[in-house]
């Protein structure tokens, strides 16, 4: 068996958290209110084309006057800007850190006056400033930033990897009460509906392996599925090892992982006989959660079928 794969599987900013200095100062601190970005659109429905950089979804978008490539990354909580191109933006918070599989890296918070994606416009959006040079070097393209989960909390999103298209519908207050569904979802026999949770701007769901319920994050910025190496032996015993790989991500460090295939996995009421995944230690991702994650659903799973999400009603749609 090959000792190391020549490919570096890249994981984007899956987790973000902030360290606060207020409790150490002894002075009263102003209350900071967090809210969804103000969203407007010329049409409730739009179709956004995308290209690929490896297994990553790349979309043309504009941050203020800067137009260019942004990666769709539901594993990132909010908008992330590449420090290389936005270094003149004022810093609102200098004590931030991102965390992921390979470790953390420092961030700075800032604000974007206007962010636009096709006909959709956002105003006064909080963003993180992070050096994304490692992604650009790996993929060989200019990357302005990452589009995280906060931008899409008010949408239904359907991703068609085969056609390289994303279908977005901005759900109105009236539609929230009527449980809006796209015309693409009228034939309920064509897909499985699975509950999802939105927690701290991260998309979570549960899967079953060997009868055990596991908590996974859904991450369009992960180029592979991932399982935590700390799972019980009963689960990992069904894993067929194919090769060893080295992971590089948002931190400077690289970590070793095992790539292979998990058998007999269940999501909702749909069974999957094969589930390609990496096995690595996910302990570093525990810091952003009250409990640790058991894994990540990434490109290998998401691209295998048409996939949809209603982030308002908490549903994931997996086409059969």
SERO-4910 file (N, C-alpha, C, O; in steps of 0.05 Angstrom, whole numbers):
BEGIN
 pado doro    nc1    nc2    nc3   cac1   cac2   cac3    cc1    cc2    cc3    oc1    oc2    oc3
  Unk    A     17    -24      0      0      0      0     18     25      0     38     26     14
  Unk    A     10     45    -16     25     70    -18     25     83     10      4     86     22
  Unk    A     49     93     19     50    105     45     36    131     47     20    136     65
  Unk    A     40    149     28     27    174     28     16    181      0     30    176    -20
  Unk    A     -8    192     -1    -19    200    -27     -5    226    -35      4    241    -19
  Unk    A     -3    230    -61     10    254    -72     -9    278    -70      0    301    -71
  Unk    A    -35    273    -66    -54    295    -64    -56    305    -35    -55    289    -17
  Unk    A    -58    331    -32    -63    343     -6    -92    349     -4   -102    366    -20
  Unk    A   -107    337     13   -135    343     17   -137    368     33   -127    369     56
  Unk    A   -150    388     22   -151    415     35   -177    419     49   -198    414     38
  Unk    A   -176    428     74   -200    434     89   -199    464     96   -179    474    106
  Unk    A   -221    477     90   -222    506     93   -229    513    122   -226    495    139
  Unk    A   -238    537    128   -242    546    155   -268    535    166   -289    547    165
  Unk    A   -267    511    176   -291    497    185   -303    508    210   -327    508    214
  Unk    A   -286    519    228   -295    529    253   -284    556    258   -261    561    252
  Unk    A   -299    574    270   -289    600    278   -299    607    306   -323    603    311
  Unk    A   -282    617    323   -291    626    349   -274    651    356   -254    656    344
  Unk    A   -284    666    376   -270    691    384   -265    691    413   -282    683    430
  Unk    A   -241    700    421   -233    703    449   -239    732    457   -232    751    443
  Unk    A   -253    735    479   -261    761    488   -242    771    511   -234    755    528
  Unk    A   -234    797    510   -217    808    531   -234    824    551   -223    833    571
  Unk    A   -260    827    547   -277    844    563   -276    835    592   -275    852    610
  Unk    A   -278    809    598   -280    800    625   -254    805    641   -254    803    666
  Unk    A   -232    811    628   -207    816    641   -202    846    647   -184    852    663
  Unk    A   -217    863    634   -211    892    636   -221    905    662   -211    925    671
  Unk    A   -243    893    674   -255    905    697   -272    929    691   -283    941    710
  Unk    A   -276    937    666   -292    960    658   -317    950    645   -317    930    631
  Unk    A   -339    965    648   -364    958    634   -359    959    604   -347    978    594
  Unk    A   -370    939    590   -366    938    561   -393    942    547   -413    931    556
  Unk    A   -393    956    525   -418    960    510   -428    933    499   -412    916    491
  Unk    A   -454    929    499   -466    904    489   -465    904    459   -474    923    446
  Unk    A   -453    884    447   -453    881    418   -475    863    409   -477    840    418
  Unk    A   -492    873    392   -515    857    382   -508    844    356   -497    857    338
  Unk    A   -514    818    354   -509    803    330   -535    799    315   -555    792    327
  Unk    A   -535    802    289   -559    799    273   -552    789    246   -529    792    237
  Unk    A   -572    778    232   -568    769    205   -563    793    187   -574    815    191
  Unk    A   -546    790    166   -542    811    147   -569    819    134   -586    801    129
  Unk    A   -572    844    127   -596    853    113   -594    844     84   -575    850     70
  Unk    A   -613    828     76   -612    815     50   -634    827     32   -657    829     41
  Unk    A   -628    834      8   -648    841    -12   -641    827    -38   -618    818    -42
  Unk    A   -661    824    -55   -656    811    -81   -676    821   -102   -699    827    -95
  Unk    A   -666    824   -126   -683    833   -148   -705    812   -154   -726    819   -165
  Unk    A   -699    787   -147   -718    765   -152   -715    745   -129   -693    741   -120
  Unk    A   -737    733   -120   -735    714    -98   -720    689   -107   -707    676    -91
  Unk    A   -721    683   -133   -707    660   -144   -684    668   -161   -686    687   -177
  Unk    A   -662    654   -159   -640    659   -178   -624    633   -181   -624    615   -164
  Unk    A   -610    631   -203   -592    608   -209   -564    619   -212   -558    637   -228
  Unk    A   -546    608   -195   -519    618   -194   -500    597   -206   -499    575   -195
  Unk    A   -486    603   -228   -467    583   -239   -442    583   -222   -435    603   -209
  Unk    A   -429    560   -221   -403    559   -207   -383    542   -223   -390    526   -240
  Unk    A   -358    546   -216   -336    530   -227   -324    514   -205   -332    516   -182
  Unk    A   -303    499   -211   -290    482   -191   -261    489   -189   -247    495   -209
  Unk    A   -251    489   -164   -222    490   -159   -217    464   -143   -220    464   -119
  Unk    A   -208    444   -157   -207    417   -144   -235    409   -138   -252    407   -156
  Unk    A   -241    403   -112   -268    396   -104   -284    419    -91   -304    414    -78
  Unk    A   -274    443    -94   -286    466    -82   -304    481   -102   -298    483   -125
  Unk    A   -326    492    -91   -345    507   -107   -336    536   -108   -333    549    -87
  Unk    A   -331    547   -132   -321    574   -135   -342    591   -149   -351    583   -171
  Unk    A   -349    614   -137   -371    631   -147   -361    659   -150   -345    669   -134
  Unk    A   -370    673   -171   -363    701   -175   -381    718   -157   -406    716   -158
  Unk    A   -369    735   -140   -384    753   -122   -368    779   -119   -345    780   -127
  Unk    A   -381    799   -107   -368    825   -104   -369    834    -75   -391    834    -63
  Unk    A   -346    841    -63   -345    853    -37   -337    882    -40   -315    888    -47
  Unk    A   -357    900    -35   -353    928    -41   -346    931    -71   -362    925    -88
  Unk    A   -322    941    -77   -315    945   -105   -299    922   -117   -292    922   -141
  Unk    A   -292    902   -101   -275    880   -110   -291    856   -120   -306    844   -105
  Unk    A   -288    850   -146   -303    827   -158   -283    805   -163   -261    809   -172
  Unk    A   -291    780   -156   -273    757   -160   -284    731   -149   -308    728   -144
  Unk    A   -266    712   -145   -273    685   -137   -277    683   -107   -260    691    -91
  Unk    A   -300    671   -100   -306    665    -72   -313    635    -70   -327    625    -88
  Unk    A   -305    622    -49   -311    593    -45   -336    591    -28   -337    603     -7
  Unk    A   -355    574    -36   -378    568    -20   -369    549      2   -360    527     -3
  Unk    A   -371    558     27   -361    543     50   -381    543     73   -379    560     90
  Unk    A   -399    524     73   -419    523     94   -407    515    121   -420    516    141
  Unk    A   -381    506    121   -368    500    146   -358    525    160   -352    525    184
  Unk    A   -356    548    146   -348    573    157   -373    588    167   -393    589    152
  Unk    A   -373    599    191   -398    612    200   -406    637    185   -430    642    182
  Unk    A   -387    652    175   -395    678    162   -376    684    138   -362    666    129
  Unk    A   -377    708    129   -361    717    107   -332    718    115   -326    729    137
  Unk    A   -314    708     99   -285    709    104   -272    723     80   -277    716     57
  Unk    A   -255    743     85   -241    757     64   -211    751     66   -199    748     87
  Unk    A   -199    749     42   -170    743     40   -155    769     47   -157    789     34
  Unk    A   -139    767     68   -124    790     78   -106    802     57   -101    826     58
  Unk    A    -97    786     38    -79    796     17    -92    819      1    -78    838     -6
  Unk    A   -118    818     -3   -132    837    -20   -149    857     -4   -159    877    -16
  Unk    A   -152    853     22   -169    871     38   -154    880     63   -166    886     83
  Unk    A   -127    883     60   -111    890     84   -115    918     93   -108    925    115
  Unk    A   -127    935     76   -132    963     84   -159    967     99   -165    989    107
  Unk    A   -174    945    102   -199    947    116   -195    951    146   -176    939    157
  Unk    A   -211    968    159   -207    973    188   -213    948    204   -232    933    198
  Unk    A   -198    944    225   -202    921    243   -221    928    265   -218    948    279
  Unk    A   -241    911    269   -261    915    290   -254    898    315   -262    904    337
  Unk    A   -238    876    311   -231    858    333   -205    845    325   -203    831    305
  Unk    A   -184    848    342   -158    837    335   -152    811    350   -130    800    349
  Unk    A   -172    801    365   -166    777    382   -184    754    373   -199    743    389
  Unk    A   -182    747    348   -198    724    338   -180    701    329   -156    705    325
  Unk    A   -192    678    327   -177    655    318   -196    636    304   -219    632    312
  Unk    A   -187    624    282   -202    602    269   -190    576    278   -167    574    285
  Unk    A   -207    556    277   -197    529    284   -207    509    264   -230    512    255
  Unk    A   -192    489    258   -201    468    240   -186    442    246   -175    439    268
  Unk    A   -187    424    228   -175    397    232   -145    400    238   -134    385    255
  Unk    A   -131    417    223   -102    419    226    -93    440    246    -69    443    249
  Unk    A   -111    453    259   -103    473    279   -114    501    272   -130    503    254
  Unk    A   -106    521    288   -117    547    285    -99    567    272    -75    562    268
  Unk    A   -111    590    265    -96    613    254   -109    638    262   -133    639    266
  Unk    A    -94    660    265   -105    685    275   -123    698    254   -118    696    230
  Unk    A   -143    712    264   -161    727    246   -165    755    257   -159    761    280
  Unk    A   -175    773    240   -183    800    248   -212    804    237   -218    797    215
  Unk    A   -229    815    254   -256    821    245   -258    849    232   -244    867    240
  Unk    A   -274    850    211   -279    876    197   -308    877    188   -324    860    196
  Unk    A   -314    896    171   -342    899    162   -341    906    132   -325    923    123
  Unk    A   -360    895    117   -363    900     88   -389    916     85   -410    908     94
  Unk    A   -387    939     71   -410    956     67   -431    942     50   -455    943     56
  Unk    A   -422    929     28   -441    916     10   -427    891     -2   -405    892    -12
  Unk    A   -442    869     -1   -432    844    -13   -455    834    -32   -478    833    -24
  Unk    A   -448    827    -56   -468    819    -76   -461    793    -89   -438    787    -95
  Unk    A   -481    777    -93   -479    750   -105   -502    748   -125   -525    743   -118
  Unk    A   -496    750   -152   -517    751   -171   -536    774   -165   -527    797   -161
  Unk    A   -563    769   -164   -581    791   -157   -584    796   -127   -599    814   -119
  Unk    A   -570    780   -111   -573    782    -82   -553    802    -71   -529    802    -78
  Unk    A   -562    819    -52   -545    839    -41   -547    839    -10   -569    836      1
  Unk    A   -524    841      3   -523    842     32   -510    869     40   -493    880     25
  Unk    A   -519    880     63   -508    906     71   -497    904     99   -509    892    117
  Unk    A   -474    918    103   -461    919    129   -457    891    141   -468    884    162
  Unk    A   -441    875    127   -437    847    134   -411    845    151   -390    854    142
  Unk    A   -412    831    174   -388    825    189   -372    805    174   -383    786    162
  Unk    A   -345    807    174   -328    789    160   -302    785    176   -294    801    192
  Unk    A   -289    762    171   -263    756    182   -241    761    161   -245    755    137
  Unk    A   -220    773    169   -196    776    152   -176    754    158   -166    753    180
  Unk    A   -170    738    138   -153    715    142   -135    712    117   -143    718     95
  Unk    A   -110    704    121    -92    699     99   -100    672     86    -97    651     99
  Unk    A   -110    673     61   -118    649     47    -98    641     25   -105    627      6
  Unk    A    -74    650     29    -53    644      8    -49    614      4    -42    605    -18
  Unk    A    -53    598     25    -48    569     23    -69    556      4    -63    537    -10
  Unk    A    -93    568      3   -113    558    -16   -106    566    -44   -107    549    -63
  Unk    A    -98    591    -48    -90    600    -75    -66    584    -86    -66    577   -109
  Unk    A    -47    579    -69    -24    563    -78    -31    535    -85    -21    524   -105
  Unk    A    -49    523    -70    -57    496    -75    -74    493   -100    -71    474   -115
  Unk    A    -92    513   -105   -111    511   -127   -102    527   -152   -112    523   -174
  Unk    A    -82    544   -149    -72    559   -172    -90    580   -182    -89    587   -206
  Unk    A   -108    591   -165   -126    613   -174   -128    634   -152   -122    628   -129
  Unk    A   -136    658   -160   -139    679   -141   -165    676   -126   -186    673   -138
  Unk    A   -164    676    -99   -188    672    -82   -191    697    -65   -174    703    -49
  Unk    A   -214    711    -68   -219    735    -52   -230    728    -24   -226    743     -6
  Unk    A   -243    705    -22   -253    698      4   -271    673      4   -272    659    -16
  Unk    A   -284    669     27   -303    647     31   -330    657     38   -333    677     53
  Unk    A   -351    645     27   -378    652     34   -389    632     54   -394    609     47
  Unk    A   -392    641     78   -400    623    100   -430    622    104   -446    634     89
  Unk    A   -438    606    124   -466    599    129   -484    623    134   -507    623    126
  Unk    A   -474    643    148   -491    666    155   -504    679    131   -526    690    133
  Unk    A   -491    679    108   -502    692     84   -526    677     73   -542    689     58
  Unk    A   -530    652     81   -551    636     68   -573    626     88   -589    609     81
  Unk    A   -573    637    112   -592    628    132   -621    633    125   -639    619    135
  Unk    A   -626    651    107   -654    658     99   -661    645     72   -681    654     59
  Unk    A   -646    625     64   -650    614     37   -656    584     37   -650    570     55
  Unk    A   -669    576     15   -668    548      6   -647    547    -15   -646    564    -33
  Unk    A   -630    527    -13   -607    524    -32   -607    495    -43   -608    476    -28
  Unk    A   -606    493    -69   -603    467    -82   -578    467    -99   -575    485   -116
  Unk    A   -560    448    -95   -535    447   -109   -535    424   -129   -540    401   -121
  Unk    A   -531    431   -154   -530    410   -175   -501    409   -185   -493    425   -202
  Unk    A   -486    390   -174   -457    388   -181   -454    379   -210   -434    387   -222
  Unk    A   -473    364   -220   -470    355   -248   -472    378   -268   -457    378   -288
  Unk    A   -489    397   -263   -493    420   -281   -477    444   -272   -477    465   -286
  Unk    A   -464    443   -248   -449    466   -238   -467    490   -234   -461    512   -242
  Unk    A   -490    485   -221   -510    506   -216   -520    505   -187   -522    483   -175
  Unk    A   -525    528   -175   -537    531   -149   -563    546   -152   -564    568   -163
  Unk    A   -585    534   -142   -611    547   -143   -617    558   -115   -617    544    -95
  Unk    A   -622    584   -114   -627    598    -89   -655    610    -89   -663    622   -109
  Unk    A   -668    608    -66   -694    621    -63   -693    636    -36   -689    623    -15
  Unk    A   -697    662    -36   -699    678    -12   -726    675      0   -746    683    -11
  Unk    A   -728    662     23   -753    655     36   -764    679     51   -751    689     69
  Unk    A   -788    688     43   -801    711     56   -813    702     83   -815    679     89
  Unk    A   -821    722     99   -834    717    125   -859    701    121   -866    683    137
  Unk    A   -874    706    100   -899    692     94   -893    663     87   -908    645     96
  Unk    A   -872    658     72   -865    631     64   -854    614     87   -856    590     86
  Unk    A   -843    627    107   -833    612    130   -856    597    144   -852    575    153
  Unk    A   -879    610    144   -902    598    157   -915    576    140   -929    558    150
  Unk    A   -911    578    114   -924    559     95   -905    536     87   -912    520     71
  Unk    A   -880    536     99   -860    516     93   -855    514     63   -861    493     50
  Unk    A   -845    535     52   -839    537     23   -822    514     14   -803    505     27
  Unk    A   -828    503    -11   -812    484    -24   -810    491    -54   -830    499    -66
  Unk    A   -786    488    -65   -782    492    -93   -798    472   -110   -805    451   -100
  Unk    A   -804    480   -135   -817    462   -154   -800    436   -158   -811    415   -165
  Unk    A   -774    439   -154   -756    416   -157   -761    395   -135   -752    372   -137
  Unk    A   -776    403   -114   -781    385    -92   -810    374    -91   -818    362    -72
  Unk    A   -824    379   -113   -853    371   -114   -855    340   -113   -873    329   -100
  Unk    A   -837    326   -128   -838    297   -128   -823    286   -104   -799    283   -104
  Unk    A   -838    281    -82   -826    273    -57   -813    245    -58   -798    238    -41
  Unk    A   -820    229    -79   -808    203    -81   -780    204    -93   -766    183    -92
  Unk    A   -772    227   -103   -745    229   -116   -723    235    -96   -699    233   -104
  Unk    A   -729    241    -71   -709    249    -52   -716    241    -24   -739    233    -19
  Unk    A   -697    242     -7   -701    237     22   -697    263     37   -678    278     32
  Unk    A   -716    270     55   -714    294     71   -702    286     99   -712    268    112
  Unk    A   -681    301    107   -667    295    132   -666    320    149   -660    342    138
  Unk    A   -672    318    174   -670    342    191   -641    352    194   -622    336    195
  Unk    A   -638    379    194   -612    391    200   -616    411    222   -638    421    227
  Unk    A   -594    418    236   -595    439    256   -576    461    248   -554    456    237
  Unk    A   -583    486    254   -565    508    251   -557    517    278   -573    528    293
  Unk    A   -531    512    285   -521    519    311   -496    536    308   -477    528    296
  Unk    A   -497    561    319   -475    579    316   -466    582    287   -442    582    281
  Unk    A   -486    584    270   -481    588    241   -465    564    229   -449    568    211
  Unk    A   -470    541    239   -459    516    228   -481    497    223   -500    496    239
  Unk    A   -480    481    201   -501    463    194   -494    435    204   -473    424    196
  Unk    A   -511    424    221   -506    398    233   -528    378    226   -552    386    222
  Unk    A   -521    353    225   -541    332    221   -531    307    235   -508    306    245
  Unk    A   -547    286    235   -540    261    248   -540    238    228   -558    236    211
  Unk    A   -521    221    230   -520    197    213   -516    173    232   -509    175    255
  Unk    A   -521    149    220   -519    125    236   -498    106    223   -500     99    199
  Unk    A   -479     97    239   -460     77    230   -459     56    252   -456     61    275
  Unk    A   -462     31    243   -463      8    262   -483     12    284   -478      4    307
  Unk    A   -506     25    277   -527     30    297   -522     52    316   -539     57    333
  Unk    A   -499     66    313   -493     88    332   -499    115    319   -492    119    296
  Unk    A   -512    133    334   -519    159    324   -495    178    327   -484    181    348
  Unk    A   -488    191    304   -464    208    304   -471    236    294   -488    239    276
  Unk    A   -458    256    305   -463    284    298   -442    293    278   -418    292    283
  Unk    A   -452    303    255   -434    312    233   -440    341    226   -463    350    228
  Unk    A   -419    355    217   -423    381    205   -424    377    175   -409    361    164
  Unk    A   -441    393    161   -443    393    132   -425    416    121   -431    439    127
  Unk    A   -405    409    106   -384    428     99   -377    427     70   -363    409     61
  Unk    A   -388    446     54   -382    447     25   -353    456     20   -343    454     -2
  Unk    A   -338    464     41   -310    472     38   -292    449     46   -267    453     46
  Unk    A   -303    425     51   -286    402     57   -285    385     32   -305    378     20
  Unk    A   -261    377     23   -257    363     -2   -261    333      2   -258    318    -18
  Unk    A   -268    324     26   -273    296     30   -291    293     55   -292    312     71
  Unk    A   -304    271     58   -318    264     83   -296    258    104   -274    250     97
  Unk    A   -303    262    129   -284    257    151   -298    243    174   -320    248    181
  Unk    A   -283    224    185   -292    210    210   -271    215    232   -247    215    226
  Unk    A   -280    218    256   -262    222    279   -248    195    286   -262    175    288
  Unk    A   -222    196    288   -207    172    294   -213    161    323   -205    139    329
  Unk    A   -226    178    339   -232    170    367   -258    155    370   -266    148    392
  Unk    A   -272    149    347   -297    134    348   -291    105    358   -269     95    355
  Unk    A   -312     92    369   -308     65    379   -299     46    358   -304     50    334
  Unk    A   -284     25    366   -274      5    348   -296     -9    332   -291    -18    310
  Unk    A   -320    -11    344   -342    -24    330   -348    -10    304   -357    -23    285
  Unk    A   -345     17    304   -350     32    279   -326     30    260   -330     24    236
  Unk    A   -302     35    269   -279     35    252   -272      7    241   -257      5    222
  Unk    A   -283    -14    253   -277    -41    244   -288    -46    216   -278    -64    202
  Unk    A   -308    -31    208   -320    -34    181   -307    -16    160   -316    -14    137
  Unk    A   -285     -3    168   -272     16    150   -250      2    134   -232    -11    146
  Unk    A   -250      4    108   -230     -9     91   -209     12     83   -215     31     69
  Unk    A   -185      9     92   -163     28     87   -153     25     59   -147      3     50
  Unk    A   -150     48     45   -139     48     18   -111     60     16    -94     50      2
  Unk    A   -107     82     31    -81     96     31    -79    116     54    -99    122     67
  Unk    A    -55    125     58    -51    146     78    -46    172     63    -34    173     42
  Unk    A    -56    195     75    -53    221     63    -44    241     83    -45    236    107
  Unk    A    -35    264     74    -28    286     91    -48    309     86    -53    317     63
  Unk    A    -60    319    108    -79    341    106    -66    368    111    -49    370    129
  Unk    A    -73    388     95    -65    415    101    -91    432    102   -109    426     87
  Unk    A    -91    452    119   -116    467    122   -111    495    130    -92    508    121
  Unk    A   -129    506    148   -127    535    155   -103    541    172    -93    563    173
  Unk    A    -93    521    187    -69    525    203    -44    520    187    -45    511    164
  Unk    A    -21    525    200      4    520    187     13    491    187     29    482    171
  Unk    A      2    476    206     10    448    209     -4    429    189    -25    436    178
  Unk    A      9    407    185     -2    385    169     -5    361    186     11    356    204
  Unk    A    -26    346    181    -31    322    198    -36    298    180    -44    300    157
  Unk    A    -29    275    190    -33    250    175    -61    239    179    -73    243    200
  Unk    A    -72    227    158    -98    215    160    -98    189    143    -80    184    127
  Unk    A   -119    173    147   -123    149    132   -147    153    114   -168    163    123
  Unk    A   -144    146     88   -166    148     70   -176    120     62   -160    102     57
  Unk    A   -203    117     62   -214     91     55   -244     92     51   -255    113     42
  Unk    A   -257     70     57   -286     68     52   -300     55     75   -292     34     86
  Unk    A   -322     69     84   -338     59    106   -363     46     93   -374     56     74
  Unk    A   -371     23    104   -394      8     94   -418     12    112   -416     17    136
  Unk    A   -442     10     99   -467      9    113   -472     33    132   -470     31    156
  Unk    A   -477     55    119   -483     80    133   -511     89    127   -521     85    105
  Unk    A   -524    102    146   -552    110    142   -555    140    149   -546    149    170
  Unk    A   -568    155    131   -575    183    136   -605    186    131   -614    180    109
  Unk    A   -619    194    152   -649    194    150   -658    166    147   -651    148    162
  Unk    A   -675    161    126   -684    134    121   -670    122     96   -679    102     85
  Unk    A   -648    135     88   -634    126     64   -608    112     72   -592    123     87
  Unk    A   -604     88     61   -580     73     67   -559     77     45   -566     79     21
  Unk    A   -533     78     53   -511     81     34   -492     58     38   -481     55     60
  Unk    A   -487     43     17   -470     19     20   -441     26     20   -424     10     30
  Unk    A   -434     50     10   -406     58      9   -404     88     17   -420    104      8
  Unk    A   -385     94     34   -381    121     44   -351    127     45   -338    122     65
  Unk    A   -339    138     23   -310    145     24   -305    167     44   -319    186     45
  Unk    A   -284    163     59   -278    183     80   -249    181     89   -235    162     83
  Unk    A   -241    203    102   -215    204    116   -220    199    146   -241    206    156
  Unk    A   -201    186    159   -202    183    188   -179    198    199   -156    193    193
  Unk    A   -185    217    217   -165    233    230   -176    243    257   -200    241    261
  Unk    A   -159    253    274   -167    262    300   -180    290    298   -168    309    288
  Unk    A   -205    292    307   -220    318    305   -221    333    332   -238    350    336
  Unk    A   -202    326    350   -203    339    376   -201    369    375   -213    383    391
  Unk    A   -185    379    356   -181    408    354   -206    423    346   -208    447    350
  Unk    A   -226    409    336   -251    422    328   -271    423    351   -293    435    348
  Unk    A   -264    412    374   -283    411    397   -286    438    410   -306    443    424
  Unk    A   -267    456    406   -267    481    422   -291    499    416   -298    516    432
  Unk    A   -304    496    393   -326    513    385   -353    501    393   -374    513    387
  Unk    A   -353    478    405   -378    464    411   -378    455    440   -358    451    453
  Unk    A   -403    453    451   -406    441    478   -399    412    477   -389    401    497
  Unk    A   -403    399    454   -395    371    450   -380    370    424   -382    387    407
  Unk    A   -363    349    421   -347    346    397   -363    335    374   -383    322    378
  Unk    A   -353    341    350   -365    329    326   -353    302    321   -330    296    327
  Unk    A   -369    285    308   -360    258    301   -349    256    273   -337    237    265
  Unk    A   -355    277    257   -346    277    229   -356    300    213   -370    318    223
  Unk    A   -350    299    187   -357    320    168   -368    307    142   -357    287    133
  Unk    A   -390    318    132   -400    310    105   -389    330     86   -396    354     86
  Unk    A   -371    321     68   -358    339     49   -364    331     20   -385    319     15
  Unk    A   -346    338      3   -350    336    -26   -357    307    -35   -375    303    -51
  Unk    A   -344    287    -24   -349    259    -32   -378    252    -29   -389    237    -46
  Unk    A   -391    262     -8   -419    256     -4   -437    275    -19   -455    267    -33
  Unk    A   -432    301    -16   -449    322    -27   -451    321    -57   -472    326    -69
  Unk    A   -429    314    -71   -429    314   -100   -439    289   -113   -442    287   -137
  Unk    A   -445    268    -97   -454    242   -107   -483    243   -117   -491    225   -131
  Unk    A   -497    264   -111   -525    267   -119   -533    297   -117   -518    312   -105
  Unk    A   -555    304   -129   -565    331   -125   -572    334    -95   -583    315    -83
  Unk    A   -564    356    -83   -568    360    -54   -581    387    -49   -575    406    -63
  Unk    A   -599    388    -30   -613    413    -24   -615    418      5   -613    400     22
  Unk    A   -619    444     12   -622    452     40   -643    474     43   -644    492     27
  Unk    A   -660    472     63   -677    494     71   -667    502     99   -673    489    118
  Unk    A   -651    523     99   -639    531    124   -658    544    144   -652    547    167
  Unk    A   -682    552    134   -703    564    151   -718    543    166   -723    545    190
  Unk    A   -727    522    151   -743    501    164   -726    478    174   -736    460    188
  Unk    A   -700    477    168   -682    457    179   -685    430    165   -689    410    178
  Unk    A   -682    430    138   -685    405    123   -662    403    103   -653    423     91
  Unk    A   -652    378    100   -633    372     78   -647    352     60   -660    333     69
  Unk    A   -644    357     33   -657    340     13   -635    325     -2   -618    338    -15
  Unk    A   -636    299     -2   -616    282    -16   -631    267    -38   -647    250    -33
  Unk    A   -624    274    -63   -636    260    -85   -627    231    -87   -603    226    -81
  Unk    A   -644    213    -95   -638    185    -96   -624    178   -123   -617    155   -127
***
